Amino acid sequence: MIDKVIRIFNIINAIQANPGISAKDLAFKCDVNIRTIYRDMDILELIAPVSREGRGTGYRFMGKFFLYPLNFTEQEALVFSLLPSMLDKDKLPPGFDTAYDKVMGTHLKEKSRQNSIIEDIVGVIQMGSPAYRQESPNFLQPIIQAILEHKTIDVVYHTQYRNETTERKIDPYYLVPRDQRFYLIGYCHLAQDIRTFRISRFQQVELTGERFDKGEFNIKKYLKNTWSIDRGDKNVTFKVRFDAEVARYIKEEELFIQPRMKDQKDGSLIFEVTVNNEKEFLRWILQYGPSAEILEPQAVRESLKQQLSKWIMMYQ
C-alpha cells in the first residue's frame, strides 16, 4: 500500500513536470508495467482533474491543479511527521525516505513562505500609536496568522470604558479596518459570545495549539445596520439634508451601509439610512457642520439643538 502511495506521488510530479506524458513513459519512470499505471490513473482521476484527449495522447492536469502547496493543517502535518515511527522500515520500499523528506520539505517551505507573506503584509500596513503610550507592539502578524490557521489566541486586553485589563481566549474570525484603526471580531471564551476588540488595546497576543470553527457565523449579518464598528441594539432611521457644496462628496463616501439618496432641484441631497448606533452616525454627521441638517428623527434634532447651545455658551 505504501509503495502505491509513493508511486502516485511520483506520477503526479511526473505529469506536472511533463504535461502530456504517456502511460508508457510513466511506467518506465515508476519501474512498473503499464497496466499498473492504468490502475493508478483510475485512482488518481478520482481526486485530481486529469485530462487525456484521446488514444495515443498523454496525461495532463486540467485547470490550475498543482500538488504544491500541500496546505497541510497542523494536525495533518503532525500525523504525517509521525509516519516513519509507526511503520516497519524493513518493509518499506527503496525511496521512501527521500519521498518523505520531499513532502515534509515542501510543507515547511510552504509554511515559511506563508509567514513571510504575512510579515510583508504587516510591514506595508502602517499603524499609529495610542496617545497614552509611546511604543505600541504590533500584534497584526500573530492575529492574521491565527485567523488564517483557525487558531485560538491567548490575549491580555484592556477594556477602556471599564478601565480594566483581563486575560482572555479569543477565536479570531475577521480583521476589520474602521476609521484608521483595526478591529478584531471573534468569539470571546470569557464572555461566551461574539465580541469586537480594538487592536491597539491588546497588550499581549499568543497563538495556542487549539483550533476553532466559525460555524455558521456571517460577518455581513453580524454588522447589519452598523454604521462603523460599534453595534447597538436599537435601529434608528435618519433623514439628513446635505447642501449642494458637499452633496457630491457624500456620494463618493465609502460606506458600510447602503443609504437611500435623492437629489434635489437646488443641488442638495436628501440622505436616509437606518443604523443601530446613533452615536456613531452623529459623529460622522457633525464633521460636516452646518452643511448637514438632520431632519429626522425629531428627538435627535432637539437633542442636537441643546448640545449646540452648550457649545455656544462655552465659547462666549
Disulfide bonds with the S-S distance in Angstrom:
none
